[in-house]
């Protein structure tokens, strides 16, 4: 708090003090009080006002400067009320009480929101599990009847249902994963087997290199991530998918590359944004813009880095970086 700002704020009070002082001078002059007495009284009043104002300024300055400093330092600004003390001046105590009450009200609303959100998420998860049973039954019947056309559509429905489940869980993923060594080769092989029929139908070839590596992650979440990347490759007209890994002392980097239609350079910075479909989304009507968003969200929760490179008409490459030291420490805990 600046002294000039404080003085400007107190300008009305000083005008009242000045007017009162003039009236006192007139009153004392009317009673023929000596000039020396008037000077002494005026000096006493002036010094009293100066010392009172300086005391009030420095007392409030210390509190408000600390308040603003805490606000600047905090990442979560709403915790400000927890970081401040109750001051010893009236307007500061009023402000403190207001902050405490608003913080209490905010916490109550957040608790209510979390409860409603938890109930909705639990309902979605229950619905997904229930709907998967009839879908799996119909898929089995189509397989027995060799009805490939319906099987493909049912697989798409099943994939979309799975997206809903993982998206619902991604907001609270830290309670649903177990970090442990997971084989990249085994995980990718499982995803390839799951999508075998569609890969064969689209004549897509798979190439892998150096996947005999274990990474610290959750196998189920990694399987979903690779499944999403493979689904995008099939959706965007790839004829070849290449998956390679590089192992370094402090990290492992997985390259998931296809030779599909690629991503326009102008769209590349936004592909992980929620519901962003871009130019390819307008060309391929099946795009929802949620797949890569969920991939990014899960990678963030798991502590993995994810990035993308692409040249339109040539290739798209998704790069996932698995850390080593930090995740090893997590597992020890």
C-alpha positions, -999 to 999 in steps of 0.1 A, spaced: 0 0 0 15 33 -11 15 64 12 2 86 -17 -28 63 -22 -35 63 15 -34 101 16 -57 104 -14 -82 80 2 -81 102 34 -84 135 16 -120 141 27 -111 136 63 -82 161 59 -106 187 44 -128 182 75 -98 186 98 -88 218 79 -122 233 81 -125 225 118 -90 241 124 -101 273 107 -133 274 128 -111 269 159 -89 298 149 -118 321 144 -133 311 177 -100 317 196 -95 350 178 -130 361 188 -121 355 225 -88 374 220 -66 345 229 -30 353 225 -12 345 192 14 323 210 -14 302 225 -30 298 190 3 286 175 9 261 203 -27 247 201 -24 245 163 10 226 165 -4 202 191 -34 194 169 -13 191 137 12 168 154 -16 147 168 -32 143 134 2 135 117 11 109 143 -24 93 143 -24 91 105 11 76 103 3 51 130 -29 41 111 -11 40 78 18 17 89 -5 -6 109 -27 -11 78 2 -12 54 18 -41 71 -14 -62 70 -24 -54 34 11 -58 20 13 -92 36 -22 -100 22 -12 -90 -14 21 -109 -11 3 -140 -1 -21 -136 -30 8 -133 -54 26 -163 -40 -4 -187 -39 -12 -209 -68 -46 -215 -55 -59 -181 -47 -90 -193 -29 -67 -204 0 -60 -168 9 -83 -168 39 -64 -197 54 -31 -178 51 -41 -145 68 -44 -136 105 -71 -116 121 -58 -80 122 -61 -55 152 -80 -28 134 -118 -27 127 -120 -26 89 -93 -53 87 -113 -75 110 -144 -69 89 -125 -80 58 -112 -110 76 -147 -121 87 -160 -116 52 -132 -138 37 -138 -165 63 -176 -166 56 -171 -166 18 -145 -194 21 -169 -214 43 -197 -209 17 -173 -219 -11 -163 -251 6 -199 -261 12 -207 -255 -25 -176 -274 -36 -185 -303 -13 -220 -304 -28 -206 -303 -63 -182 -331 -56 -209 -352 -42 -232 -347 -72 -202 -352 -96 -193 -385 -78 -228 -398 -80 -231 -389 -117 -197 -406 -124 -208 -437 -105 -240 -438 -124 -221 -435 -158 -197 -463 -148 -227 -485 -138 -245 -478 -170 -214 -486 -191 -210 -519 -174 -246 -528 -178 -247 -518 -215 -216 -537 -223 -233 -570 -215 -260 -568 -243 -235 -554 -267 -211 -583 -261 -240 -607 -265 -250 -592 -299 -214 -593 -310 -212 -630 -302 -244 -637 -321 -230 -617 -351 -198 -636 -349 -216 -669 -349 -237 -658 -379 -206 -645 -397 -223 -611 -400 -192 -589 -404 -212 -558 -413 -230 -557 -380 -200 -568 -360 -180 -537 -372 -208 -514 -362 -211 -531 -328 -174 -528 -323 -176 -490 -329 -205 -488 -303 -183 -508 -279 -154 -484 -285 -175 -454 -279 -189 -469 -247 -154 -476 -235 -145 -439 -242 -173 -428 -220 -161 -451 -192 -125 -440 -194 -134 -403 -197 -156 -406 -166 -128 -422 -147 -101 -399 -160 -111 -371 -136 -104 -393 -107 -78 -416 -123 -53 -415 -94 -77 -438 -74 -79 -463 -102 -44 -470 -114 -15 -491 -101 20 -481 -112 42 -511 -120 65 -524 -147 44 -530 -179 57 -547 -211 53 -524 -241 54 -555 -264 28 -574 -245 4 -544 -242 7 -535 -279 2 -572 -289 -30 -573 -269 -43 -542 -286 -33 -556 -320 -52 -589 -313 -82 -570 -302 -83 -550 -334 -71 -579 -356 -102 -582 -378 -104 -545 -386 -67 -543 -393 -70 -572 -417 -101 -558 -434 -83 -525 -440 -50 -542 -450 -30 -523 -424 4 -536 -417 21 -534 -383 58 -528 -377 74 -528 -343 109 -523 -331 126 -524 -297 94 -530 -277 110 -555 -254 110 -528 -227 91 -525 -194 78 -490 -185 65 -478 -152 28 -472 -159 -7 -488 -154 -12 -515 -179 -50 -510 -183 -47 -473 -189 -17 -478 -213 -38 -504 -233 -66 -479 -237 -42 -452 -248 -26 -474 -275 -61 -486 -285 -71 -450 -291 -40 -443 -312 -46 -474 -332 -83 -465 -337 -73 -430 -350 -48 -446 -374 -75 -469 -388 -100 -440 -389 -77 -417 -409 -69 -441 -437 -35 -454 -426 -21 -485 -444 9 -489 -421 14 -484 -384 49 -483 -369 55 -485 -332 91 -481 -319 107 -474 -285 139 -457 -274 153 -464 -240 174 -439 -221 188 -439 -185 161 -415 -173 132 -421 -197 116 -443 -223 101 -427 -255 74 -445 -275 68 -435 -311 34 -444 -325 35 -435 -362 11 -441 -391 11 -430 -428 -25 -418 -428 -39 -385 -440 -18 -365 -414 -28 -334 -395 -27 -298 -409 0 -277 -393 -26 -251 -382 -45 -278 -363 -15 -295 -346 -14 -273 -315 -50 -280 -307 -54 -318 -313 -54 -326 -276 -81 -300 -268 -115 -313 -258 -139 -318 -288 -115 -303 -313 -119 -320 -347 -102 -296 -370 -100 -300 -408 -98 -338 -406 -129 -339 -384 -149 -321 -411 -136 -346 -437 -141 -377 -415 -175 -374 -399 -168 -401 -374 -144 -379 -355 -156 -366 -320 -125 -348 -309 -125 -367 -276 -100 -396 -282 -68 -376 -281 -82 -354 -253 -87 -385 -231 -52 -397 -241 -37 -364 -230 -57 -364 -198 -47 -399 -188 -10 -393 -197 -11 -362 -174 -26 -382 -146 0 -410 -150 29 -385 -153 37 -393 -189 46 -367 -215 27 -367 -248 33 -348 -280 25 -350 -317 43 -345 -350 26 -346 -384 29 -336 -420 -4 -335 -438 -7 -362 -465 24 -380 -451 23 -392 -415 12 -386 -380 34 -395 -350 23 -395 -313 52 -395 -289 47 -407 -253 75 -402 -228 77 -425 -197 98 -413 -168 118 -437 -147 132 -423 -114 101 -404 -102 78 -433 -109 101 -458 -93 99 -437 -62 61 -436 -63 60 -474 -64 83 -477 -33 58 -456 -14 
